[in-house]
Amino acid sequence: MMKNLATLVALTAFLFAASAVGAQTKPVELSPSETWVTVDGVSAASEYTATAESGKTKLSFARDKDNVYVSIAGETTGWIAVGFGSLKMNGALMFIGFVGTDGKAQGKLQNGKGHTHADVASDALVQFAMKETNGVTTLELVLKGTSVIANDAKVLPVIWALGGADSFVSPHRSRGSLTVTLK
């Protein structure tokens, strides 16, 4: 009986942990529309047409005929990143950035290679802005749609991560992935 109880407790803990990591309450669907996104590091609900939340991280999306607009906000005073094209780091086109102690945003495009990443030469980035306020860092960026959405794609794989330091190479302390359905 004690063995069965221990198994039940372990199974319950596993299921709870599995559901808490990357929990998403509704599907994310993204249609082209006229956008009114102001890329200023402040994400207003009226700017984005689709949102997803995972724990204390919120991602918002919009797109028009040429560009994809993304906002990610999470509880960190370190780096924040979002990537496209894969549900894992390997093969993803990622943008990583942080707000330095001088208050200036630093960011760059990276290409995922296995469990690491490296600089990539790409004209995908149109614009980005970041702000850090009260322990929350927000990244807003605009990417050329053709750089992250393949022709006739029906889905857009997205990854995200948060780190605890102002660095492009320190390990993440939380991460997640989701699939955005393209309409």
Secondary structure by P-SEA (a helix, b strand, c coil): caaaaaaaaaaaaaaaaaaacccccbbbbbbbccccccccccccccccccccccccbbbbbcccccbbbbbbbccccccccccccccccccccccccccccccccccbbbbbcccbbbbbbccccccbbbbbcccbbbbbbcccccccccccccbbbbbbbccccccccccccccbbbbbbcc
